[in-house]
Amino acid sequence: MHQTLTAKLKLEVTAEQKEQLARTSLAYREALNYTSGVAYQMGKTYNGTKIQKEVYYTLREKFKLPSQMACNVPRQVGATYKSLRTKLKQNEEATASGRTKKRYKGLDKPPKYVSRTCTLNYQRDYSFVKDQKVSVVTLDGRIKVNYQGYSKHLEMIASGVAKIGAAKLWYSKPTKTYYLLVSMEVEVPELAPTDINRVLGVDVGQRYIAVAADTRNKTQFFSGKKVRHKASRYVKARKTLQRKGTRSATKKLVALSGRERRFIADTNHCIASQVVTPNSLIGLENLTHIRERTKPKKKGEKASAKQRRANSNKARWSFAELHSFIDYKAVLSGSLAMKVDAHYTSQACPCCGHTSKENRPNKGLTFVCQSCGYTLHADLVGARNIALRVLLSRQDWESTGRFSAVPGASSDEAKGERLSRYSQLRWTIDAISTLSETEPSGEV
Ligand SMILES: [Zn+2]
């Protein structure tokens, strides 16, 4: 099994090297925009080879690009046109079937490249050399640059376990720093059910961004209070700036949304690394209906002005991102993440299986089973039910030798059968769990 990942390496450049990288990446961007114009005139072609024949000498002579880069540019432009044409086609189909009335405008004029990036091929345009340096092609020849990064990634590069692919030179405007985004492929061993020694479920929601519970009664609560408060402040600030609408406000808005996105990503990373332990099988809810679930209740005309204000300032958390981080970290630590059906995970009693809305009296913080009296922190019920469902999948895995990661795409019949099996599940461990709250904000 392979896992692809991107190592983000911060380049520690001298003033002169910075100048060289700037000239190179700006020339590359200009070359992209020139080539985009040419491809447009060639009937919006996405054929990279055709485009290359047309522009290669100009890219070499006028833009002074090294030969390899002069080949990368037309290829990249071709890929852009291909994806835009796909979008256009999808739009035409949607228009024909009446699903939309909006016309796709992405190909009305040649697409323009705005960000300062540059694609580099491994061992042609860049390579790793001794003393933790990377050698990068510029318009003025090769330069050797020191770099820093996530220690696990540096280890993979140094040890040679990762298969290194193409990289992107990327410039962060707010920090005025150059990064090299290196895509790598690592081999991860195929897992057997017996490699798994911990089974847990992760539930996401409003009050707690995540609650994790394993079948040995270890629980982790990641409070959403502080982080949501901070995220909501971003939303409010964004609204104020949007209302202003001046040029400088727009500039601030771009910086702000970048900061907001990074804050959410940092928090998600932090939660994911605390949830994922080696050799675990981790259950995640199928998130298809999460939007409806986390949407504030009152909405539209019925909601009061105050309620509407409160709703609109509430930040939307990216749970899909959290899931993808958990999945990514799991694969790298000899674990597996899988999706389970989310149906009734918050209403079913983990102890006797009784499923009812009434199990949450007054929608309070406590789950009280109306059949057996089992009482539990309401936010823990979901995570435990998910853990139980994963445990079932682990047993299937062991008996059939086949691991199915997503239950989603099966028939209604299969789903009905699965739900009926779920209703037989029981949480039988009697130990009283000790609840500990963890603030995920430690590193952010
Ligand atoms: Zn019960």
Residues whose N, C-alpha, C, O or C-beta is under 5 A from the ligand:
A	BS01	ZN	C349 C351 C352 G353 H354 C369 S371 C372 G373 Y374
